[in-house]
């Protein structure tokens, strides 16, 4: 019992420690969640401010174009009213965000408390199960020890009774044998005297004659008889007397042992029956003990099964409650999102009236050309999205071969027309390859990226992004080679040096008014190095990009050697064959 209490105390202490650690971890998680929520609210405020500034600037530009003062005054009032409505909607957005954050925090707290209560209930069930099992085992052990002790006592009692009966039987047999021996010895002595008397009479005729002559005188006969007996007794030697006594003793001893053995043989079946009774009683006791042990084992198994069923039922109940809570939370969050989306639609509907002009349309088209589609979709909902960390993006760096020499030997107008023709070919190719985004284009260099939009990709998505990048690079190479350099004053055919590398990048929107999408990381630097060491009209690909294809064999490659990259050492590179 003491061992069980110590084990229960240790288990309770360990469980309390686990609960404390879980509560502390939840507090840390809630603190991080609050910090993240604060950052979200601040970012929403900044995005709303930037959006308000942008709308205000557009209104001012439109007011400058209006020459009628009445219309200007009217437009100012409308702008002020719209600004007030915008501020109210932005306030509602902040309130929605705060409500959503509080809802998430409350949901997380409820789930944590539900998990802790479930753990406590399961621990109570386990404790009661261990207690009941210990009590049952203790009772079983006590019963086994009692039955064993009782069987041993019965065995000892049977053995004592059997020994006592054996002693009584032996004592009785010995007494009978002694009596019988004494009787036999008396008979032998009497028969011996008669034999000696006959021998003496036969040996001494005088005694026989005197006995015949003195038949009438009884006194004399008695005297003569006693005299003859005394003479006979004196005539026997001591040696003959000892021999006779020894024979008599041997005979009596033989008779005594025989009687005792016969008596014991007669009593042997009675002792065997007692042993059989004792053996049957011991066997019945063992069988009863075995049956009790089996019964207790069945009870213990049934108890374990009932406890397991109770634990499973409690676990299912906790899961059901958690699923209901999560479902309610999801519905609540979905409702909040729908309300927020409705407010945003109303807000966008109010401001879409001013976006029908050609200037705003050109601005939107320009912004869409400068930003990836997934960034534009996020910005349409309001605000500038956060920078993202992509695990796998394929970077394509293209550079016109000998472009610097061309700028010194060709008229700037022709150079500009050449760049316009090259950019046109890029735009045509990218229009048919929507998965590839043009990051930047400066002078004779162009940077493309494939795989933006998903921060974490599946293996198949990585393969698809690399395949789109290779296909787009081959199309660009073919399109640029079709340009006639002589039309722009050049004397050499135009060709591109292209380098491709796949890896992680960090990307985000820079600026507030003149925004641009920028990518940074070692992947960018390695792709530039691939382009610098490539040859005109060829595409140099790193090993990482080929590994991104996995088992896809759509493209063919040829090994071209190793390229030294700062901070990376020597990297194996390959030519992408057309």
TORRO-630188 format. One line per 2 residues: their letters; for each residue x, z, y of C-alpha. Coordinates in Angstrom, 2 decimals. Layout:
a = X/Z/Y | ...
//
This chain:
xx = 0.00/0.00/0.00 | 2.87/0.81/2.35
xx = 4.47/-2.57/1.64 | 1.17/-4.32/2.35
xx = 0.75/-2.44/5.64 | 4.30/-3.32/6.70
xx = 3.74/-6.98/5.82 | 0.42/-6.99/7.71
xx = 2.11/-5.44/10.76 | 4.88/-8.06/10.70
xx = 2.35/-10.87/10.31 | 0.26/-9.53/13.22
xx = 3.37/-9.24/15.42 | 4.40/-12.82/14.58
xx = 0.88/-14.11/15.29 | 0.73/-12.28/18.62
xx = 4.11/-13.79/19.51 | 2.79/-17.28/18.70
xx = -0.30/-16.70/20.85 | 1.87/-15.49/23.77
xx = 4.11/-18.54/23.46 | 1.06/-20.81/23.39
xx = -0.40/-19.17/26.49 | 2.93/-19.37/28.31
xx = 3.32/-23.03/27.33 | -0.20/-23.70/28.61
xx = 0.62/-22.00/31.92 | 3.73/-24.17/32.28
xx = 1.68/-27.27/31.41 | -0.99/-26.31/33.95
xx = 1.66/-25.78/36.62 | 3.08/-29.24/35.94
xx = -0.44/-30.67/35.97 | -1.12/-29.07/39.35
xx = 2.11/-30.51/40.73 | 1.20/-33.95/39.40
xx = -2.31/-33.65/40.82 | -0.87/-32.67/44.20
xx = 1.35/-35.76/44.08 | -1.68/-37.90/43.21
xx = -3.66/-36.50/46.14 | -0.74/-37.08/48.52
xx = -0.27/-40.63/47.26 | -3.97/-41.31/47.66
xx = -3.81/-40.01/51.23 | -0.79/-42.17/51.99
xx = -2.43/-45.23/50.44 | -5.58/-44.64/52.46
xx = -3.53/-44.28/55.63 | -1.65/-47.53/54.92
xx = -4.89/-49.31/54.18 | -6.46/-47.99/57.39
xx = -3.40/-49.09/59.38 | -3.59/-52.55/57.82
xx = -7.29/-52.87/58.61 | -6.71/-51.58/62.15
xx = -3.96/-54.14/62.75 | -6.15/-56.94/61.46
xx = -8.97/-55.83/63.79 | -6.63/-55.82/66.74
xx = -5.41/-59.33/65.90 | -9.01/-60.52/65.72
xx = -9.84/-58.84/69.03 | -6.99/-60.65/70.74
xx = -8.53/-63.95/69.73 | -11.92/-63.05/71.20
xx = -12.09/-63.98/74.90 | -15.61/-62.76/75.73
xx = -15.45/-59.15/76.96 | -18.98/-58.40/75.75
xx = -18.09/-59.52/72.28 | -14.87/-57.52/72.49
xx = -16.77/-54.35/73.41 | -19.30/-54.98/70.67
xx = -16.54/-55.65/68.18 | -14.74/-52.46/69.20
xx = -17.87/-50.41/68.61 | -18.41/-52.06/65.24
xx = -14.79/-51.40/64.37 | -15.13/-47.75/65.35
xx = -18.28/-47.43/63.24 | -16.59/-49.13/60.32
xx = -13.57/-46.85/60.78 | -15.80/-43.79/60.68
xx = -17.51/-45.09/57.55 | -14.11/-45.79/56.05
xx = -12.94/-42.28/56.85 | -16.07/-40.86/55.21
xx = -15.56/-42.98/52.12 | -11.92/-42.01/51.95
xx = -12.92/-38.36/52.20 | -15.34/-38.93/49.34
xx = -12.56/-40.55/47.36 | -10.35/-37.53/47.91
xx = -13.19/-35.24/46.92 | -13.83/-37.32/43.81
xx = -10.16/-37.17/42.91 | -10.03/-33.41/43.44
xx = -13.22/-32.94/41.40 | -11.78/-35.11/38.65
xx = -8.56/-33.12/38.66 | -10.43/-29.81/38.54
xx = -12.52/-31.18/35.69 | -9.37/-32.14/33.78
xx = -7.85/-28.70/34.38 | -11.05/-26.97/33.26
xx = -11.24/-29.16/30.19 | -7.64/-28.42/29.30
xx = -8.27/-24.67/29.74 | -11.39/-24.78/27.56
xx = -9.60/-26.71/24.84 | -6.68/-24.27/24.93
xx = -8.99/-21.25/24.73 | -10.92/-22.89/21.89
xx = -7.71/-23.50/19.99 | -6.57/-19.90/20.53
xx = -9.95/-18.49/19.45 | -9.90/-20.73/16.40
xx = -6.41/-19.53/15.53 | -7.49/-15.90/15.96
xx = -10.56/-16.38/13.76 | -8.51/-18.09/11.08
xx = -5.94/-15.30/11.26 | -8.70/-12.70/10.82
xx = -9.98/-14.60/7.79 | -6.47/-14.73/6.35
xx = -5.98/-10.99/6.96 | -9.27/-10.10/5.27
xx = -8.41/-12.43/2.41 | -4.99/-10.82/1.93
xx = -6.58/-7.33/2.11 | -9.22/-8.17/-0.48
xx = -6.65/-9.80/-2.73 | -4.38/-6.76/-2.44
xx = -7.25/-4.37/-3.24 | -8.30/-6.48/-6.22
xx = -4.73/-6.68/-7.51 | -4.29/-2.91/-7.03
xx = -7.51/-2.19/-8.92 | -6.47/-4.60/-11.65
xx = -3.04/-2.99/-11.96 | -4.56/0.52/-12.01
xx = -7.09/-0.51/-14.66 | -4.37/-2.12/-16.75
xx = -2.19/0.98/-16.53 | -5.15/3.26/-17.42
xx = -6.10/1.14/-20.40 | -2.48/0.94/-21.54
xx = -2.13/4.71/-21.23 | -5.41/5.24/-23.12
xx = -4.32/2.90/-25.91 | -0.98/4.68/-26.19
xx = -2.72/8.07/-26.37 | -5.07/6.80/-29.07
xx = -2.11/5.40/-30.95 | -0.25/8.71/-30.71
xx = -3.38/10.59/-31.84 | -3.82/8.28/-34.82
xx = -0.18/8.69/-35.77 | -0.42/12.52/-35.44
xx = -3.58/12.62/-37.58 | -1.98/10.37/-40.14
xx = 1.15/12.54/-40.27 | -0.93/15.70/-40.60
xx = -2.97/14.20/-43.43 | 0.21/13.15/-45.15
xx = 1.61/16.68/-44.83 | -1.61/18.25/-46.16
xx = -1.72/15.82/-49.07 | 1.93/16.41/-49.87
xx = 1.49/20.21/-49.68 | -1.58/20.08/-51.96
xx = 0.19/17.82/-54.44 | 3.22/20.14/-54.45
xx = 1.10/23.21/-55.11 | -0.74/21.52/-57.98
xx = 2.51/20.28/-59.41 | 4.00/23.80/-59.25
xx = 0.97/25.32/-61.01 | 1.05/22.64/-63.65
xx = 4.77/23.13/-64.11 | 4.31/26.89/-64.49
xx = 1.59/26.39/-67.12 | 3.68/23.90/-69.00
xx = 6.69/26.20/-68.88 | 4.60/29.08/-70.26
xx = 3.34/26.86/-73.10 | 6.85/25.71/-73.83
xx = 8.14/29.26/-73.97 | 5.31/30.26/-76.28
xx = 5.85/27.27/-78.55 | 9.57/28.01/-78.50
xx = 9.08/31.56/-79.69 | 6.89/30.31/-82.51
xx = 9.47/27.78/-83.53 | 12.26/30.38/-83.49
xx = 10.13/32.75/-85.51 | 9.51/30.11/-88.16
xx = 13.19/29.24/-88.25 | 14.18/32.90/-88.74
xx = 11.61/33.40/-91.47 | 12.88/30.29/-93.18
xx = 16.50/31.37/-92.77 | 16.10/35.00/-93.90
xx = 14.05/35.31/-97.14 | 14.39/39.02/-97.05
xx = 12.25/39.08/-93.99 | 9.67/36.85/-95.68
xx = 9.67/39.12/-98.82 | 9.30/42.25/-96.88
xx = 6.45/40.68/-95.06 | 4.78/39.80/-98.36
xx = 5.44/43.26/-99.96 | 4.31/45.31/-97.15
xx = 1.04/43.64/-96.48 | -0.95/46.87/-96.72
xx = 1.11/48.94/-94.43 | 0.48/47.66/-90.88
xx = 2.74/50.13/-89.20 | 5.68/49.24/-91.30
xx = 4.92/45.59/-90.85 | 4.91/45.95/-87.12
xx = 8.14/47.86/-87.21 | 9.74/45.31/-89.46
xx = 8.45/42.49/-87.28 | 9.89/43.99/-84.16
xx = 13.13/44.64/-86.02 | 13.20/41.05/-87.22
xx = 12.55/39.79/-83.72 | 15.31/41.90/-82.35
xx = 17.57/40.62/-85.06 | 16.52/37.04/-84.28
xx = 17.09/37.49/-80.61 | 20.48/38.97/-81.18
xx = 21.28/36.17/-83.61 | 20.78/33.48/-80.97
xx = 23.87/32.71/-79.01 | 23.91/32.49/-75.25
xx = 24.83/28.86/-75.43 | 21.74/27.86/-77.44
xx = 19.54/29.81/-75.09 | 20.99/28.03/-72.03
xx = 20.53/24.61/-73.68 | 16.92/25.30/-74.41
xx = 16.28/26.54/-70.89 | 17.94/23.44/-69.41
xx = 15.81/21.15/-71.57 | 12.72/23.05/-70.54
xx = 13.65/22.80/-66.85 | 14.39/19.09/-67.16
xx = 11.10/18.49/-68.81 | 9.23/20.49/-66.19
xx = 11.09/18.66/-63.40 | 10.24/15.31/-64.90
xx = 6.64/16.29/-65.16 | 6.63/17.60/-61.57
xx = 8.05/14.36/-60.08 | 5.72/12.25/-62.11
xx = 2.72/14.28/-60.99 | 3.79/14.09/-57.35
xx = 4.34/10.29/-57.53 | 1.01/9.75/-59.22
xx = -0.66/11.93/-56.61 | 0.98/10.01/-53.73
xx = 0.10/6.69/-55.34 | -3.49/7.81/-55.55
xx = -3.48/8.85/-51.87 | -1.68/5.67/-50.69
xx = -4.88/3.57/-50.36 | -6.42/6.27/-48.17
xx = -3.44/6.19/-45.80 | -3.53/2.37/-45.70
xx = -7.18/2.43/-44.68 | -6.38/4.80/-41.82
xx = -3.60/2.48/-40.65 | -6.01/-0.41/-40.81
xx = -8.51/1.53/-38.70 | -5.83/2.37/-36.15
xx = -4.58/-1.24/-36.03 | -8.11/-2.53/-35.57
xx = -8.69/0.00/-32.77 | -5.44/-1.02/-31.04
xx = -6.31/-4.69/-31.44 | -9.77/-4.08/-29.99
xx = -8.20/-2.25/-27.04 | -5.73/-5.08/-26.41
xx = -8.53/-7.63/-26.62 | -10.58/-5.61/-24.13
xx = -7.57/-5.36/-21.82 | -6.99/-9.10/-22.10
xx = -10.64/-9.81/-21.32 | -10.51/-7.55/-18.27
xx = -7.34/-9.26/-17.02 | -8.99/-12.68/-17.43
xx = -12.08/-11.40/-15.67 | -10.02/-10.12/-12.75
xx = -8.15/-13.41/-12.55 | -11.45/-15.27/-12.42
xx = -12.66/-12.93/-9.66 | -9.39/-13.48/-7.74
xx = -9.69/-17.27/-8.07 | -13.30/-17.16/-6.96
xx = -12.32/-14.98/-4.01 | -9.57/-17.43/-3.02
xx = -12.01/-20.33/-3.35 | -14.54/-18.52/-1.15
xx = -11.86/-17.76/1.44 | -10.65/-21.35/1.41
xx = -14.21/-22.57/1.81 | -14.68/-20.16/4.73
xx = -11.45/-21.35/6.36 | -12.39/-25.03/5.87
xx = -15.84/-24.40/7.29 | -14.39/-22.57/10.29
xx = -11.87/-25.36/10.85 | -14.61/-27.98/10.69
xx = -16.69/-25.95/13.12 | -13.77/-25.69/15.55
xx = -13.10/-29.43/15.26 | -16.76/-30.16/15.86
xx = -16.81/-27.93/18.94 | -13.61/-29.53/20.23
xx = -14.97/-33.03/19.65 | -18.17/-32.09/21.48
xx = -16.18/-30.66/24.38 | -13.96/-33.75/24.52
xx = -17.01/-35.99/24.36 | -18.68/-34.10/27.20
xx = -15.48/-34.22/29.20 | -15.08/-37.93/28.61
xx = -18.65/-38.56/29.67 | -18.16/-36.44/32.78
xx = -14.92/-38.21/33.65 | -16.50/-41.59/32.97
xx = -19.39/-40.70/35.26 | -16.95/-39.65/37.98
xx = -15.06/-42.90/37.58 | -18.29/-44.89/37.76
xx = -19.29/-43.05/40.92 | -15.88/-43.65/42.41
xx = -16.03/-47.32/41.44 | -19.43/-47.63/43.12
xx = -18.07/-46.06/46.29 | -15.06/-48.37/46.18
xx = -17.30/-51.40/45.70 | -19.34/-50.39/48.70
xx = -16.18/-49.88/50.68 | -14.80/-53.27/49.66
xx = -18.16/-54.93/50.34 | -18.10/-53.63/53.94
xx = -14.62/-54.99/54.56 | -15.04/-58.29/52.74
xx = -17.02/-59.61/55.70 | -13.83/-59.89/57.74
xx = -11.83/-61.60/54.97 | -13.53/-64.96/55.14
xx = -11.19/-66.31/57.77 | -8.40/-68.61/56.77
xx = -5.71/-66.21/58.03 | -6.90/-63.42/55.72
xx = -7.27/-65.87/52.84 | -3.72/-67.14/53.36
xx = -2.51/-63.56/53.56 | -4.15/-62.71/50.25
xx = -2.73/-65.81/48.58 | 0.70/-64.99/49.96
xx = 0.46/-61.41/48.72 | -0.68/-62.62/45.31
xx = 2.30/-64.94/45.13 | 4.69/-62.13/46.06
xx = 3.32/-59.57/43.58 | 2.65/-59.64/39.82
xx = -0.99/-59.83/38.70 | -1.12/-56.26/37.38
xx = 0.12/-54.95/40.75 | -2.47/-57.00/42.64
xx = -5.28/-55.67/40.41 | -4.17/-52.10/41.15
xx = -3.87/-52.73/44.89 | -7.36/-54.16/45.04
xx = -8.65/-50.74/44.00 | -6.88/-49.19/46.98
xx = -3.37/-47.98/47.63 | 0.07/-49.04/46.48
xx = 0.81/-48.22/42.82 | 3.76/-46.10/41.76
xx = 7.02/-47.54/40.49 | 7.03/-48.21/36.75
xx = 9.63/-47.87/33.98 | 9.36/-50.75/31.48
xx = 10.99/-50.39/28.07 | 11.49/-54.13/27.42
xx = 11.58/-56.91/30.04 | 13.32/-60.28/29.68
xx = 15.18/-61.29/32.86 | 15.98/-64.98/33.55
xx = 18.60/-65.72/36.22 | 18.95/-69.37/37.32
xx = 21.54/-70.76/39.72 | 22.12/-74.34/40.94
xx = 25.60/-75.38/39.89 | 28.05/-75.99/42.79
xx = 25.36/-75.17/45.34 | 27.85/-73.73/47.85
xx = 29.96/-76.91/47.82 | 26.79/-78.95/48.23
xx = 25.80/-77.01/51.37 | 29.16/-77.85/52.98
xx = 29.08/-81.55/52.14 | 25.37/-82.37/52.54
xx = 23.24/-82.31/55.67 | 21.22/-79.05/56.02
xx = 17.97/-81.01/56.19 | 18.70/-82.62/52.84
xx = 19.68/-79.25/51.42 | 16.35/-77.82/52.59
xx = 14.46/-80.73/51.05 | 16.38/-80.26/47.80
xx = 15.48/-76.55/47.72 | 11.86/-77.46/48.42
xx = 11.88/-79.87/45.47 | 13.51/-77.25/43.20
xx = 10.99/-74.57/44.24 | 8.16/-77.02/43.64
xx = 9.37/-77.58/40.07 | 9.63/-73.84/39.56
xx = 6.06/-73.35/40.85 | 4.75/-76.08/38.55
xx = 6.41/-74.57/35.49 | 5.36/-71.02/36.36
xx = 1.78/-72.14/36.91 | 1.62/-73.13/33.23
xx = 3.51/-69.97/32.17 | 1.45/-67.19/33.70
xx = 3.24/-64.55/31.63 | 6.47/-65.18/33.57
xx = 6.74/-63.85/37.13 | 9.09/-65.13/39.85
xx = 10.78/-62.02/41.20 | 12.95/-63.56/43.89
xx = 14.49/-66.81/45.06 | 17.37/-66.84/47.53
xx = 19.24/-70.01/48.40 | 20.22/-71.62/45.08
xx = 19.48/-68.58/42.87 | 16.19/-67.72/41.21
xx = 15.15/-64.63/39.27 | 12.28/-64.63/36.77
xx = 10.88/-61.83/34.58 | 8.74/-61.83/31.45
xx = 7.04/-58.76/29.99 | 5.78/-57.00/33.14
xx = 2.45/-55.23/33.04 | 2.89/-52.92/30.02
xx = 5.32/-50.03/30.29 | 5.42/-49.48/26.50
xx = 5.02/-52.54/24.28 | 4.34/-53.03/20.61
xx = 6.93/-55.02/18.61 | 4.68/-58.10/18.67
xx = 4.27/-57.86/22.47 | 8.07/-57.73/22.83
xx = 8.39/-60.85/20.66 | 5.76/-62.68/22.72
xx = 7.45/-61.80/26.05 | 10.85/-63.05/24.81
xx = 9.27/-66.27/23.46 | 7.54/-66.94/26.83
xx = 10.84/-66.37/28.64 | 12.78/-68.80/26.41
xx = 10.07/-71.48/26.61 | 9.84/-71.17/30.40
xx = 13.64/-71.34/30.80 | 13.82/-74.53/28.70
xx = 11.00/-76.14/30.73 | 12.70/-75.28/34.02
xx = 15.99/-76.71/32.77 | 14.27/-79.97/31.83
xx = 12.30/-80.16/35.09 | 15.38/-79.63/37.29
xx = 17.36/-82.28/35.42 | 14.65/-84.83/36.36
xx = 15.38/-84.41/40.09 | 17.33/-87.31/41.57
xx = 20.18/-85.82/43.61 | 20.91/-89.11/45.38
xx = 17.62/-88.81/47.29 | 19.03/-85.74/49.01
xx = 22.49/-87.05/49.73 | 24.17/-85.66/46.62
xx = 26.62/-87.55/44.43 | 26.32/-85.35/41.31
xx = 23.31/-84.64/39.07 | 21.58/-81.33/39.67
xx = 21.83/-78.80/36.84 | 21.20/-75.10/36.43
xx = 23.28/-72.33/34.92 | 20.83/-69.96/33.22
xx = 21.42/-66.49/31.77 | 18.87/-64.44/29.81
xx = 18.96/-60.77/28.83 | 16.32/-58.32/27.52
xx = 16.22/-54.58/28.17 | 14.63/-51.76/30.17
xx = 14.07/-52.08/33.93 | 12.61/-49.97/36.73
xx = 10.25/-51.88/39.04 | 8.04/-51.13/42.00
xx = 6.66/-52.23/45.36 | 8.93/-51.84/48.41
xx = 7.72/-51.77/52.00 | 4.34/-51.16/53.61
xx = 3.73/-54.21/55.78 | 6.09/-56.84/54.42
xx = 5.89/-55.73/50.82 | 7.95/-57.16/47.97
xx = 8.27/-56.41/44.26 | 11.76/-55.37/43.20
xx = 13.46/-54.73/39.82 | 16.59/-52.66/39.23
xx = 18.65/-51.61/36.22 | 21.55/-52.60/33.98
xx = 19.41/-55.32/32.42 | 19.43/-57.08/35.80
xx = 23.23/-56.87/36.08 | 23.81/-58.17/32.53
xx = 21.43/-61.10/33.14 | 23.42/-62.03/36.30
xx = 26.62/-61.87/34.25 | 25.05/-64.17/31.63
xx = 24.27/-66.65/34.40 | 27.75/-66.47/35.99
xx = 29.53/-67.19/32.70 | 27.07/-69.87/31.57
xx = 27.83/-73.60/31.73 | 25.89/-76.25/33.70
xx = 22.81/-77.44/31.85 | 22.98/-74.60/29.28
xx = 21.18/-71.34/28.66 | 23.35/-68.36/27.70
xx = 21.41/-65.64/25.86 | 22.48/-62.09/24.99
xx = 22.19/-60.55/21.55 | 19.46/-58.16/22.79
xx = 17.18/-61.08/23.63 | 17.65/-62.63/20.19
xx = 16.94/-59.26/18.57 | 13.72/-59.11/20.59
xx = 12.43/-62.10/18.59 | 12.63/-60.02/15.39
xx = 11.77/-62.35/12.46 | 10.46/-65.22/14.64
xx = 12.46/-68.42/14.04 | 10.88/-70.65/16.70
xx = 14.17/-71.13/18.58 | 17.67/-72.06/17.46
xx = 20.90/-70.55/18.75 | 24.61/-71.24/18.62
xx = 27.24/-68.53/19.07 | 29.49/-69.11/22.07
xx = 31.74/-66.02/22.09 | 31.97/-62.76/24.01
xx = 31.47/-61.99/27.70 | 33.02/-59.01/29.45
xx = 30.44/-56.96/31.35 | 31.42/-54.10/33.65
xx = 30.43/-50.79/32.10 | 29.30/-52.49/28.84
xx = 32.51/-53.95/27.41 | 32.46/-57.25/25.56
xx = 29.03/-58.59/24.61 | 28.32/-61.34/22.10
xx = 26.44/-64.28/23.61 | 24.69/-67.38/22.26
xx = 23.55/-70.78/23.52 | 19.81/-71.44/23.41
xx = 19.42/-74.90/21.86 | 16.69/-77.27/22.94
//
